[in-house]
């Protein structure tokens, strides 16, 4: 996620694979500080028992600083 903060231009998009667990809600909260829209998606091809999911993050907010995200970790 910090890579996206450092590299993506304003209005950029990020697709991030993750596995559901204890910390995915915290990660989603940090992503919402960086992007205007964050959605969880589970591909149809993924097995029902799989914990694999994706965050689809749209429209990176302008002026987000790495330090702001690191504070919440």
N, C-alpha and C positions, 0 to 999 in steps of 0.2 A: 504494500500500500504506500509506503514512503517513496518507493520508486515512482509511483504515479504522481505523487505530490511534486517530486523534483523534476519529472520529465514531461508530463502531459501539459499541453497548452490549455488555456481557458476553453471551456466547452468540450473538452476531450472526453473519451469514453474508455472504460476499463471493464474487462471481463475477467473475473477471478474465480478459480475453482477452490472449494473448501470442503471440509468434512464437518458435518454437524456435530456439535459437542458443547461442552460447558462454556466455551469462550466465543461462540459465533455471534451471540447477541452484542457483546462488547465490540467485536470487529465491525458489525453492521452499524453500530452507533458512531464509530470513528469514521467509517466510510460516508455516513450522512453529513458529517462536518465538511467533507471534501467535495461531495457531489450533490447536485440538486435532486436527483432521483436514484434510489437504490432498490433493486428488486431481487428477490430470491427466485431461482429457477432450478427445476430438476428435469433433466432431459428425459424424454419418453424412453430412450434406449437404455437408461440407467435402471438397474434392478430395483424393485421396491424395497428390498432389505439393505440396499447400499446407502451409506451416509453421505455419499457424494452429492454436492449441489454447487451452484454457481451464483455469484453476485454479479448482476448486470448493473453497472454504475454509469449514469448518463450525466452529461453537462457538468464538467469540473468547474467548481466555483472559482472565480478570479481572486487572486491575492491570498490564497490559503498558504500559511507558513508551516513548515515542517515542525517547528517548535510547538505550535498549537496542537498538533496531533500527538506529539510525544508527551505532552503534559497529561493526556488522558490514558496513558499506558501504565 
